[in-house]
Amino acid sequence: GHIVLTAGLSTAASHGTGGAVSLTTGEGEPSTSGAVIIKTLNAGASGVSGTLSFTSGTASGGNSGQMVLATGSATNGEGGDIIVSVGKSKTDAGGDVWVTAGHSDSQSGGAVSLTTGEGTTDTSGAVVIKTMNAGTSGVSGMLSFTSGTASSGSSGEINMFTGSATNGKGGDFFLSIGSGDKYTGGHIVLTAGLSTAASHGTGGAVSLTTGEGEPSTSGAVIIK
């Protein structure tokens, strides 16, 4: 049988907010507070395990509800981790992780922002995007960074910068191919954009400029 937990409906003409459902664990004084565990049980021999669905309702006259997933602050320890992980498969491809921002019919689509934690007196956090190593008979996964197409304007830029430094040098930028012990080395191909415009259809330029030295020597270009 099912367990259905539904808060109260409000039909008030003014400020008629429906009732909330609140689930709070017990406080631990002076130790650990209680855990909230939401899980579906394992599937049988010929089925799939149950779905977990967390969805806010739709709205016709305002914004739909937010979904907030956050860990608390810590005074004498580190803030809690958030781990999003997909289970392992023995026979099929591994499950995907999809993060998709909202679609808009009349305005700009939603953004996807990934920001590391600030280090107030120390180093800020790192963003590490990598594919795992390949098995004995495959290739490692591809990394693809692509902006979408446009039908009545310019397509989106791709910007990659390191930050400025006040009492040090700006961060280095490395573009390097891994070594291999068979076949030729991997290529680096840098190609500017094609233009098919009937008038003034000039292709894109490739520009390589060293850093200005103020008040000393500018950087060198070394091709060897």
Secondary structure by P-SEA (a helix, b strand, c coil): cbbbbbccccccccccccbbbbbbcccccccccbbbbbbbcccccccccbbbbbbbbbbcccccbbbbbbbbbbcccccbbbbbbbbbbcccccbbbbbbcccccccccbbbbbbcccccccccbbbbbbbcccccccccbbbbbbbbbbcccccbbbbbbbbbbcccccbbbbbbbbbbcccccbbbbbbccccccccccccbbbbbbcccccccccbbbbcc
